[in-house]
Amino acid sequence: MISQGTVDRLMTIGEVLQATGLSRSSVYVMMRQGTFPTAVKVGARAVRWRFTEIQEWERSRPRAEGDLERAPWSGGAGEQARALPLVVIQNGWRFEFNWGETAEVQGDTRP
């Protein structure tokens, strides 16, 4: 918190996005959910965020732990990790890419 007599700097949305790495829509969604500091209205169509509240929010975020190499779409705790294939269809040809393997071409898929 700030001490008595100090002025808390106000941040623009651009500064908040740069400081947090969030998108504009994520900031507003999280504000509505009550999980992000609310903005201060400074004009008819202008809002700002208190620097100290953004700092406190950043400090409250959990640290990344565990297996950071695991793909986010893989199995949960105790399950074997598996990556989903990437399927690309171009000019009637279907290409399927499995991570760590070569591409599999499944021929002309045109009707």
Secondary structure, 3 states (H helix, E strand, C coil): CCCCCCCCCEECHHHHHHHHCCCHHHHHHHHHHCCCCCCEEEECCEEEEEHHHHHHHHHHCCCCCCCCCCCCCCCCCCCCCCCCCEEEEECCEEEEECCCCCCEEEEECCC
